[in-house]
Amino acid sequence: MLTIGIPQLYCGASGQKGAYNRQEVGLARAFASLGCRAVAIYPDPSLTAPKTEDLEPLVRVLYLPARALGDHAFYKSWQPLLDEKIDAVHVMGDNSLGVPGLYRFCRRHGIYFYSQLGALKSASNSAAARLVMNLLLRRNLAVYRKTPAFAKTPAAAAELQSLGVPCAGVLPVGLDTAIIPAIPGEKADIRAELGLVRGTKYLLFVGRIDPYKRPMALVPLMQALEPDWRLIVIGQGSQAGALDAALAPLGDRYRRIPKLPNTAVHAYYHACDVFVNLNDREIFGMSLLEAMYAGCPPVARRAPGPELIIQDGVSGILADSDGALPAAVCRAAASPAMGRAAQQRVNDEFLWGSSAEKALDLLAREGVHGRG
């Protein structure tokens, strides 16, 4: 049986046990559904020895001792890859500093190495940090140029090409449906349970209330919409106070929920009329996928992720400017077919199973077989 390791090279909160929507685990479940054994691997600087968690018969989560340098993880040993009889590693490493070391280990021990990449160049607000990280990126590019590299979006594929990295194709991030709860009942019933006002329209924003997500664009948007529109924001961050103050004149037409259990967020996706994504540099957009999966039609500023996910005018609307958002929101709300098309779009193209199939096609062409 083929065994695939999916190591995370980022040392932050997203991989910790209990974190929501861990991409490595979602992909591992997809590989398992296709008959492979999969091991999601996470760094844990607090550990002195490996820890394992078996989620399903063919899905293991492995936590390994590591050192952290900022958000970059350096595993103390890759020996567990051999202990787990890993045949191939699926690396979402981007510009992570640990990529070359992992590659050298895999090359020495006959483990097949391939990547699924998003943005490579640093997006730090610090010019000095960007300069350093972009110089260090050369080490990773040397690896990516001689191993298969998928891109998460067409924009990432274009970046790979500009950096001299042959692209093996576009392999999007997917939803892990195993962690998405069923929301029974009709829309009106869900609204009643959430205490939403009848006979009004609801716009939904889910995400960090930080500048990169551009939440302040909600202010002119709500000012331009008719009074029968209400806004629900789920999130917190550095601009939360400013957003609350700017939208205070709306009174009870505005409600911000700082934090909810992630399972509870899905009820709002089902209850609201339109989901809005305002980040004009959005690399992907997991909350966008979740809203569409629930049948909530999206309106998004043009950016690499939304341009990949949304079929403009069919499964959502892409806005070229903030000024175009109000009309786009009204158009999306008036089209029940758009919500159904959004749901179908995710089911057809953006579940982890589709990406796992493409990755397994590559491994089959390369003659990678199970050794365990």
N, C-alpha and C positions, 0 to 999 in steps of 0.2 A: 504494500500500500504506500502511495506517495505521501510523504510528510512535508508540510510547508511551514516554515517559521516566519512570523510576521513581527519583527522587532521594532519597537518604538525608540527613536534616538533623541526624543525630546524629554527633558526632565522637568515636568510640570504637573499640574493638577489633573490634566485630562486623562492620564492613564491610571490614576489611582483607583483602587477598588472602591466601588460606589459611584464613580464618575459616570455621567450619562453619555451614552452614544459613543463608546470607544470604538473608533474606526477599525482597529486591529481585531477586536472581538467580533464585530459585525462581519468582516471579511472572513474570519476564521469559521464562523457559522456557515457562511456561503460555501466555502471549500468543503466543509464536512457534508453539506447537503448533496454535494456532487461526488461523494465517495472517498474524499481524501481525509487524512488526519491533519489537523492544523493546530499550531501552538502560537498564541499571541504572547509576546515577550515584552515586559515592562521593566524599566530601571527603578530601583528603590534604594536611595542612599542610606536608609536606616537599617538595611539588612546586612547580616554577616554571612548568610547562607541562603541558597535558593529556596523559594516557597512556591508551591503549586496549588492550583485550583482547577478541578475538572468540572467544566460547565455542562458538558454533554459527553457521550461516549467517545466522540472523535474531536472534541474541542478542549484544549488545555490552556490555561493562563499561567504563565511562568513569570514570577517576580525575581529579579536578580540583583545582587549587590552592584552598586554603581557609584561613581563620583559625578558631581554636578559642577559644571562651569556655566553659570547663568542658567539658561534653558537647555543647554547642551549636555547630553548624558554620555559618560564614558564607562562602559561596563568593565568590571574588574577582571572578568574572564568570559570568553565565549565558549568554554568547554561544554556548558549545557547544550549547545547546539549538537555536539557529538553524542552526548548522553541521550538526547531525545531522538537521535537518528534522523536529523533534519536533512532532507534531500535538496531543498531549494529555499532561499529566503526572498520574501517579497518586501522590499525596502521602500518606505515612504520617507526618505531621508532629506530631500531638498538640500539645504545648505548646512545640515548638521555636521558638526566637526568630527563625529564618530564614524562617518561613512568609510573613510579610507581604511581604518583599522578593521572594521567588519569585513570589508572586501578582501583584505589580505588574508584574514583567517579563513574565509570561505575558499579562496583560491588554493591555499595550502592543503585544505582538507577535502577538496572535491565537492563542495557545496555550491550549487548553481545560484548565481546572484543576478537579480534583476530589480528594476525600480519602478515606482509609480510616483511621479513628481508633480508638484504644484509650482509655486513661485520659487525661483532659485536665488535671485538677488535679494539682498537685505532690504527690508522695509522700515528699518529703524529710523526714528526721528532725529537721531544723532548722526551728523555727517561723518564724524570720526568713526563711529561704530559701523556705518555703512561701508566706508573705505576699507576698514580692516576685514569685515566679513566678506566683501566682494573679492578681496585679495586671497583670502583663505578658500574661497569657493573654487579656486583653480584646482585644489587637491581633489575635490569631489568631481569636477568636470573630467579630470583624467580617468576617473573610474567610470563615469557615465558614458564616456566616449567609446569604451571598449566592452560595455555590457548592455543588454537590452534595457531601454528606458521608455516606459509609457508616460504620457502626459495626462494630467487630470482634466484639463480643458484645452480647447483649441489655442487659447492665448498662451498656455504653458507650452504647447507644442511649438508655437512660433518662437517662444523664448529659447527653447532647446535648440531649434534650428539656428537661431542667431548666435548661439554659443558654440556651434559646431558639434552638437550632440545629435546623432541620428535618432529619430523618434519612432518607436515601435507601434505607435497608434495612440488614440485617445481612450483612456480607461477611467471613466468618471468615478468619483466617490459615490457610494450608495447608501440607502437607508437600511438599517437593521430592523426589520419588521418584528423581530422577536421581542423588542423592548417597547413597541408601540401598543398601548392598550386599546381594546375594543371600546368604542363609545356607542352604546346602544341608544335607540330612541330617535325620534324625529328631531329636526332642528329646533322646532318650537319647544319641545320638551327639554332639550339640553339648555336652551336659553332660560327657561323657567327655573331649572335647577341651579343655574349660575346667577340668578337674580337679575338678568338683563331686562331692559325695558322693552315692552312689546311695541310694535309699530314704529320702530326706529331702525336705522342702519348702523352697523358697527364696523369700524376700521381697526385692524389689529397690527401692532408692532411688537415683535419679540426679539430681544437681543440686548447687548450691553449698551448702556446709556453713556457712551464714550464718543469722542469726536470722530473716530474712524467709521463709526456706524451712522453718522450724520443724523442723530435724532432730532436736532433743532429744526430740520426741514419739515418736521411735523407741524410746526407752528403756522407758517403761511399756508400749508396744505389745509389744515382745519379751518383757518380763517376764510378760505376760498370755498369750502364745501357748505351746502345748505344746512340749516339748523337741525334737520332730522338725522344728521350724522353724529355719531358718538365715537370716541377714540378710547381703546384699551391698549395700554402699554405694559408689557411684562418684562421687567428688567431693572437693573440698577447700575450705577456707575458714576463717573466724575461729573457728568452734566445733568444728573437727575434733579438736583435742586433748581438749576436754571430752567430746565424743561418744565418742572412743576410750576414755577413762578410765571413763565411765559404763557402757560395754558390755563392758569388760574381763572382768567375771565370767562372761560367756557363753563365754569361751574361743574354741575354733575354730568356734563357732556364729555368730561375727561376723567379717566380713572387710571392710575398707575398702580400695578401690583409688583412690589419690589422683587419678590421671590415666591415661586410655587414649586411643589414637587413636579418633576418633569412629566410624570404621567398625567398630572392635572392640567398641564398646558394644552394637551391635545383636545380637551373638551372645548377650549376657546377656539382652536382651529376649526372645529365643527360648527361652533355657534356663530362665528363672525361672517360678515359678508365679503370682505376683501382683506387680504394680507398685503402689507407694504414693506418693501426692502429699499432702503434709501442709500446704502453704501455704493458709491459710484466706482469703487475699486474692489468690489466683492470678488474674491477668488473663487468661491463656490457658493455656500449658503445652505447649511443644513436645515435651519428653520424654514427656509423657503421650500425645501423638499417636503418637510413635514406638513406644512400648510397645504401644499398641493395634494399630498397623499390623502388628506382629510377632505379634499374637494373644495377648499377655500381658494378662489381665484386670486392669483398674485399680480401686483403691480410693482415693478422694480425699476430703479434707475439702471441704465445700460452699464454693464460691467462684465468681465469675463465669465463669472459664474452664471448669472442670470441669462446672459446671451446663449450659453450652452443649454441651460435647462428649459427655458421658456420658448415656445414657438409663438412669436409675437402675433397677437390678435387671435390666437387659437387657444392656447393653454395658459394665457396670461398676457400682460401688456408690458412692453419695455418703454420707458420714458426717456427721452433724450435730454430733458432738463427738469428742474423742479417745477417750473411753470406749467409743464405738461401733465403733472401728477393729478390735479383735481379732475380733469376731464377723463383721464385714464381710470381713476377710481370709480367714477360714475358709470363709465362704460362697462367695466368689469362687473360691477354690482348688478347691472341690468341684463347680464348674459348668463343664465343658468348653465348653458352648454359649455361655457368657459371653465366652470368649476369641474364639470365632468371630464373635460378634456385634460385639465391639469392632473386630475387623479389618474387618468389613463396614461398620461405621459410618464409619470413616476413609475407606475407599475410596469410599463414596457421597457424603460431605459435606465432607471436610476435606483434599482434595488441591487444589493451587493451580488446577487446571483449572476447578473449579466456581466459584471466585471470579473468575477471568479471564472466564468466560462472562457472569457478572452485570455485570461492569464494561463489557464490550463491548456488552451490551444497552443500558446507559445511554448510551454514546457513539453507538450507532445511533439511539436515540430523540432525542438532541440534535443529530443531523445532523453529527457529527464524522467527517470523511473524510480519507484520506491526501492529502497535498499534495506529498510528495517524489517 
